[in-house]
Amino acid sequence: MQSRRFVIRLLLSFTVCHFFPSNAFSQNNFWQPSNGPYGGIIYAVASDTSGDLFAGTDAGGVFRSIDDGANWNPINNGLPEKYIYALAVSPNGHVFLGTSENGIYRSLDRGGKWIAANTGLTNLTVFTLAINNNGHLFAGTLGGVFRSTDDGENWMLLAAGLPNIPFLALALNPRGHLFAGSSRRGIFRSLDNGATWAYSGLDGSTIYAVASDTKGNLVLGTGRFGIFRSTDNGANWAQSNTGLTNLTVLAFAVNNKNEIMAGTDGGGIFLSTDSGVNWAAVNAGLTSRAVVALVANKQDHFFVGSGGAGVYRSTNSGGNWTHASKGLTATFIYSLMPNARGHIFAGTGEAGVLRSIDDGASWTPPNADLIPGRIYALATSPATGICLPPLIPTAFSAPKMKARLGCASTMDYLIDLSSRW
């Protein structure tokens, strides 16, 4: 891993040096921020009662939007790391986040400052957070589920009936019953605020997401078998994939109309208006189909946290999506290259290739046929400009890409799809 990072850094250094004359770096005020490209991997999204939005990113920390996602600002004061896996807002407006290595942090001022809240938390990799109407917090970690009844001041491991395994999803139904989705061990249920637990089904399955509508109907998303539904408080589960064309389901969101959105790995968004019985794709305007997180705010606007392209917003139940990531600077840029016309191409860390034709003022994806992945290198062809022929033929439609871009070589870029969702 260290050698690979060194090679990438060396290549990037060469790219920058190739881009600019050496005397340019001695000029005052040489560097100015471009207007993007905005986005990045969004692991978690949350909304508070005032409508403020919070986004937890991969390596960019936490961002907040106070204008329905139109603009975002980083709010990382006090955080020791910027890998944010989980977000939740308590009834009193306190915001909690879960990190990859440093446990749970709490903000009493809507993200102005973060303070560690880890007393009693013996596993500091936190994948998911849930809060009930009494303000009790639950954390799913790499090793079990924990509960705090004092606003995060102290945590206790909930071990009665729960194995010491990773828990990736937590959800509460209207009766306050708690459901915990695990890695490869299915779903567990607690009827007594987490004091005791019982196995609820789907042993052998990894549960990435669980949600309940206001009627108490439950849906859960699995890694290989799509969606399962329960109408009897989790006593029984039945597969419910009608209309679902992607069976890796990573996220759910339910709005006040009981519309359920399901986010998938590569298939985008699916909508159910009948408590999870039937599903229909709603992807108009959604250029990134890897959906990692979902939330609905009090206005019933849905927000998508994507696996590389930032946040998208829909104000009409998925009828169309717009990119809502201005200021969300969590995009990994592995490579940069101009073509003969002065257009700038950026190879990103999950969103594929982005292009700017206005000197970095705006960025758009020109790669409709390229499956999003890590673009480690770009190269120019004197005859045709930027060239992206397939090093991995199964990654995208090779003949179409070659015809459109006029590529001849097959060694002009490197792409890594191994870490895709």
N, C-alpha and C positions, 0 to 999 in steps of 0.2 A: 504493500500500500504506500509506504514512504517513497519507494523508488518511482511509483506511478505518479505521485503528486509532484515529485521533482521534475519528471519529464514534462508534465503539463505546465508547470511554472516556467520551465525553460522555453517551451514552445510559445507561451504567452509573452515572455520577455522578447523573443525574436519577433513576434508579431508587432508589438508596440514599437520596437526599434525600427522595424521595416516601415512602419506607418509614418514616423515623424523624423525630421532631421535632428541630428544630435544637438545643435545649438538651440533648438526650440525649448529644451528643458531648462535652459538658463534664464529664460524670459520671466519677468514678474507676472503673476496672475495668469499663468498659462492655462491652468486647469479650471474648467467650469463644468458644473453638472449638466448632463444632457437631460432632456425631458423624457426619462425612461431609458431603456425599456422597463416598464413597471410589471410587477407580478411576482412569481416565485411559487414555491410549494407551500400551500396553506393547509396545515394539519387540523386547525380548529377555528371555528367562528362562533361568536356569541353576541347576544343583544341584551341590553338592560331595559328597564321599564321606561326610560326616557327616550329610547330609540337609538342610543349610541351603539355602534358596532365595534367589536374587537376581533382581531385576526391574529392567530398564532402561526408563526412561519417556521420554515426550516432554515436556521442560521441567521434570520433577520430579526428575531425577537417578536415583540408584540406591536401591533399598529391599532390605532383607533380612528374611527370616522364618526363625525358628529353631523354629517349631512347626507345620510342614507347611502353611504358608499361612494359619493362623488369624489371625495378627497380623503387621504389617509396620512397620518403622522405617526412616527415611531414613539413609543412610550416605554422605554427600557430602563428607566432610572432605578437602580438597585438590583437589577438582575445580573447574576454571575455568568449566565449563558443565554444563548439566543435560539435554542432548539425547543420550541413550545408545542407540546403534544395535545394539551387539553385546556379548555377555558370554561368557566361557569360563573354566573352572577347570582348572588344570594338575594333573598327578598329585601334585605336592608341596603342593597346596592353595592355591597362589597364584591370585588372581582377577584376570582381565584384562577391560577394557572398551574398546570403541571408541566414539568420540564423533563428532559431526557436523562439528566444525571443529578440534579440538585433539588429534587422533590417539588414541594408546593410553595408558591409565593402568593401573598395576599396584598391587595391594594384597597385602602379605605377612601381613596379620592379619585376613583374612576381611572386609575392607571398613572396618576401623577408620580407615585412612588410605590415600589414593591418591597415587601418585607418577607423574609423566610417564615414559613409556618409549618415546621417539620417535627415538632416535639412528639415523640411516640411513633413517628413514621419511619419504619425500619427498612423500607425499600424506596429508593429515591427516583426510580424510573416510573413516571406517572403517565398512563395512557389515556385515562378518561376520568371525568368528574361529573357528579350529579348532586343536586341540592333539592331537598324536599320543602314543603310549604312551611315547616317549622324552622327552616334554616340549618338543618342537619346536613352535613357534607359527607359524601362518599367518594372514595378515590380507588380506582382500579389500577393496580401497579403490576410490575413484573413479577411480584410475589404476593398475590392475594389482594383482598379488598379491605380498606380501612375506613373508619368512621370518625367524624368529629361532631360533637354536639355543642361546642362552644366557639363557633365562628372560626375554626381552624387553629385555635390555641393548642389543643391536644388531640392526638389521634390514637385510635385503638384498632388493632388487627381483629377482623371478624373471622374467626376460625371455626366456628361451630357449624360443621357441614360443608365448609368450603375447602377445597384443596389449595395448596400453596403453589399456584401456577399463575401465568400471566392472565389478567383480565383486561379485555380491550374495549368493552362497551358496558355502560350502565344506563338504566332507564327506570323511571317511576311511572306507575299508572295513576289514574285519578284517586284511587283508594289508598295511595301511599305505599303500595307493595313495590318491592325493589327487585329488578331483574339484572343479572350479571352475565354477560357473554364472555366466554373464555377462549383461550387458544387450545383447540383440538379436544376440548372436553365438553362442548355444548353450552347449554344455558342453565343457570341456577336461579332460584326464586326465594325471597324472604318475605314473610307476611308480618314480621314483627320488628321492622326498622333495622334489619340486619343482624339481630341478635342470634337467630338461627337460620339455616339455609337448607334447601332440599334441591336435589337434582330435578330439572324440569324437562330435559329432552335433548336430542340431537348429539348424543355422545359421538366423539370422533370428528365433529365439525368445529371449525373456527368461526366464532361469531364476531363480526366486525361492527355491527350496529344493531341497536334495539330501540324501538319507539312504541308509544301508545297514543291513540287518539283520545278525544275527550269522552268517548263511549266506553273506553277500556279495551278496545280491540288492539291486539299487539301484533307487531311485525318485527322480524329479525332478518338480518342480512348475513349470508354465509360467504365463505371464500370460493366455493365451487358449485353449490347447489341452489343458488338464487335466494329467494325470499320464502320464509315460512310465516304462517299466520295462526294466531290463537284467538278464539272468541270466548274462552272459558278460564281466563286469568292464568294462562300458561300451563294448565293441566294437560292439554293436548295441542299438538302443532301439526299443521298440514301445509304442504308445499303450495305456493300461490304465485306461479310464474306466468300466468296468461298475459301475453303481450310483452313480456320481458325477454330481450334478446341478448343480454349480457348477465351472466350468473355470478359474477363477483360483485357483491353489493357492500359498499364501504360506509355509507352514511344514509340517514333519514332526517327529514324535517316535517313537522306537522303544523299547519296554520290553524287559525281560529275557525275556519270553514271545514275542518277535518279533512282537508286535502293533504295527501301524503306524497312527498317527493322522495325518491330513492336515487342515490348517486352510485354509479358503477365504475369499475376500472376499465375504461376504454369504450363503454357504450353510452356515456353521458348520463342524462337525467331521464327518469321515468316518473309519470304522475298517476296516482290513483285517486279517484273521487268516490270510491265505494269501499273504503276501509281496507284496502289492500287486496281486493278480490281480482281486479283487472288493472293492468298497467299499460300506459301509452308513452312512447318516446316524446320528449319535449325539448328539442335541442337546437331550435332556430337561434342562430347567433352565438352558440356556444362553440368556440373554436378549440377548446381543450376538453376532451371527452373522459379524462381521468378525474373523477370527482372524489375528493377525500373528505370533505366536510360540507355540511348544510345547516342552515338556520333560517327560521322565519321570524320577522320582527312583528311588533304589535300592529303594524299596518298591513300585515299579510304579504309583505314583500319577501321573496325568497332570495337568499344569497348562497352562492356556491364557492367553496374553497377548492381550487383545482390543484392537480398534481404538477404544477409548473407554470401556469399562466396567471396566477393571482386569483382575484375575486371577480365573479360575475353576478349581476343582479337581474331579477325579473319582477316586474310590478303587476303582471297579469297571469299569474299561476303557470309560468313557464311558456306562455305563448311566444315570447321572445326574450332573449338574454342580451345584456349589454355588458361589456368589459368595464368594471368599476374598480380600478386599481391605481388611480393616479396618486402618486406619492408613496406607493407600496413598493419600496426598493428592496426586495428580497430575491431578485432574480440572479442566479449564477451566470456569469458571462465567462465562458471558457475561451472564446476566440472571437476576433474582430478582423474584418477584411473589407476594403473598398473595391468597387469595380471601376471600370474605365469611365463610367458616367458620374462617379462620385457618390453613388449609393453605398451605404454602409450596411454590412451584414453582420449579425451577431449570432454566434453559436452559443446556445444557452444550456442550462443544466437540467432541463426537463421539457421545455416548451419548444424544442426544435430550433429552427432558424427564424430570426426576426430581421426585418429590413427597414431602414429609414431612407427616404428619398428627400428629406428636408433637413439635412445636417443634424440629425438627432432630435429634432423637435417632436417627432412622433414615430412610432414603430408599429409595424403590422407583420403578421406571419405570411410569407409568400409560398409556404410549403404545404399546399393542400394535400399532396400525396404522401408526405413524409410523416410517418408515425412519430409523435413526440418522443424524444430521447436526448441523451447527452451528446452534444455536438462539440467534440474536443478540438477540431481543427477545420479550417476552411482554406481553400486555395483558389487562386484566380487563373483563368485561362486567357491568354492574350487575345484569342479569337472570339471567345464567347462570354467572358466575364466570369462571374461566380459559377463554379461547377460542383454539383452534388450527385455524382453517380453512385450506384449502390455498392458499398463495400460488403454489406450484408444483404443479399438479394431479396430475402424474405421480409425485410424491413418496410418496403413500400413498393409501389407499382413502378418497377424499373423502366419498362419501355416508355411509359408516359412521361416520367421525369426526364429521361434522356432526350426525348423528342422536344419537350418544352424548353429545356435549357441548353440543348445542343452539345451535350457532353460526349467525350470520346474515351477519356481515361477512366480507370476504375480505382484509382488510388488517391483521389484528391481530398478525401475527408475520412475522419474516424468517428464512429458513433457507438455508444454503449447503451443498450437497452436492458441491461441486466438488472437495473434497480427500478424498473417501472413498476407501478402499482398493479 
